[in-house]
Amino acid sequence: MSHAGTYLKPMLIQCALAELKDKKCPYFKKI
């Protein structure tokens, strides 16, 4: 579980950052 946790945490952070970028970008709002 510890190995999976260390691998999933960065992925969750990247997903959160990607969502923030998508919300800021008007291009994604059109879709």
Protein Blocks (a to p, Z undefined) as FASTA:
>chain_A
ZZmmmmmmmmmmmmmmmmmmmmmpmklmmZZ
